[in-house]
């Protein structure tokens, strides 16, 4: 209108042109990204040297993770990401290496008595906690006693309850007396749950015996602060017994959105991120500014079949479902390659794993044949899958439903939020109307005993998470024998036999192990992983 | 002034009744959600004994009526209980998060309202011209663009490409810019549309024609005479919008890793952390009540004819 003129008009048109520019810039965003290099950081860090053994006076390494810790208390936390953060400051007696093999950490060695009832740890000497307290057998004893104390909330206490008493005959020896043999106990002690804290710190820094909020351990980084919803930060511990980290500070940024983590890495606000949007993996691999590490993990992804459902009681039907699913194609097209097809009912990194003879290769004709042999037609199954809990979970479930439709099985997946989902799948058999559900299982430590709980009647809901209600007396006998067998070679053989039987019985549609993508700036090197969905950045340093 | 005091007392009374209603509703609603907090907190690997022990420690093994009585009793003395997820007092956690949410909501309200009013005035005064259509289209876009899309778009342009502002987090003073603008888009759209409608109404009235007839400058007529008379519905929509904005803030905070209440709400619902969800919803309800009260107070300032009795 006529009275609208002058500067305001100019302003409005400028704003509009800016908006248009913004859209344009966004449209070519991808191309521009590769053009701009984070030159400042790359050069300044490279000039500091960065060879192994060197340390920086003030450099910070920033890692963006998706989970806001519920607790930094080693015994209370239950999330891999949280234990990964706690691991910066708190060490365990024993740990695993990149291949999942047991490796000494705070214990230099250990031995198990011939009857399997006593485990003796020989501790590393010259180690002190970040508050100056010496690390010794008494400290270990106090920590294990806290781990077993029913007054403390310890969700993952189960593998340790076999410890009847802890003895500290001298400063560098700890003896565990067990109520029965437990060949997997040493492996269990690699979990962050069994991390060793400085006992004197339990009553300092706002801590209480029941609830640790400020963990003090022996690790290469000392805890500094936790700002809820924002970050957890650590400072290098200069009295660390092992190789000292390059970075003076280590910060974990809490960024729940995968796309935001990726953006932060590209914007130079984070040096390392985990779990980027899976559909962007290929683009990230092409980007010279970042490096992608797709780590194998111990998380098996499967569809649990309700083996007690009248429709699925016949093993031939369950085998048919296994043959019907085109795992290779789904991994390639739905999971963008971020998975490895299962060839046993456990991940390869587990002690006791052995590949089976017939891996259920995609064969819809054979599937149909098995169904008609079993006298089954017009099979309609109730199927649920979570959304966003595992890599491309619901999308994969839909693809699988497509495969099943091709052999005449109707199984359209439904989804629900995670707490509802767990409540639904853990209903006792009598109230459970599901035929199949999509699930992931990551054992708490790399031992087949932790995988076999999926296949034991004693673990049927509500007692455990053996949600396929599978039972086979032969398997249970083999597993019971293996769980007690002190000879590790015999133990491995027993699990191997059990795995082959489980595979043939097909209580699951065996799918894949999910890979764990870690993406980091090309200006950083020495970023690694453990095959338990953990990243290793403690000795990261600038790339030359 | 006496009338005003009794108005205030009545207003406070209804606010308390509203809050009580919200407390009852949220207490029931979180418990109606399927899912077991003890199981979620204990994790998939916990044994039934541990899950049961945790349920007992959290007090969720008691009858709902007892839980409700305890909740109200504590609420009456201002105690919001202890978080099931973190074992820390809910009030302490809320206190550390609230400033971030207020900062974000204020920034978005101020930016969104100013931009919205300017765009609305521009639209109304150039009705059915090119610019009117552009601005209407823009505000329609603002309403339609989900923040997890517009937010990521802003991040790509201003954090990754231009590197003007941090992409996410709250570690630097400029961290507020991108989440603030993202959320402002959302409220700006509503304010633009309301301003346009309200201005069109006022511009048709006789006193505007009189003002022009007196020979007043066009800008003065629009901003002093017309806009001031168009203000009451605009301020109302800004106030009403505030509730929506808090809802939008839940997503914005999650997208931008902004450590406010919204992000905590998402986490707490996912963990079925009943005490925390109750606390956050009560804080949100209080904020909406306070803002609506402030808006009512503003009416008298804008229009001297408004009286509180």
Interface residues (C-beta under 8 A of the other chain):
Chain A: X1 X2 X3 X4 X5 X6 X8 X12 X13 X16 X19 X22 X25 X26 X29 X32 X33 X36 X68 X70 X71 X76 X78 X79 X150 X153 X154 X155 X156 X157 X158 X211 X213 X227 X228 X229 X230 X231 X253 X254 X255 X256 X257 X259 X260 X263 X264 X266 X267 X268 X269 X416 X417 X418 X419 X420 X422 X423 X424 X426 X441 X444 X462 X463 X464 X465
Chain B: X33 X34 X35 X36 X37 X39 X40 X41 X42 X43 X44 X45 X46 X47 X48 X50 X51 X53 X54 X57 X85 X86 X87 X88 X93 X96 X97 X118 X119 X122 X125 X126 X127 X131 X134 X135 X138 X148 X152 X153 X155 X156 X157 X159 X160 X161 X163 X166 X167 X168 X169 X170 X171 X212 X218 X219 X221 X222 X254 X255 X256 X257 X258 X259 X260 X263 X264 X266 X267 X270 X271 X272
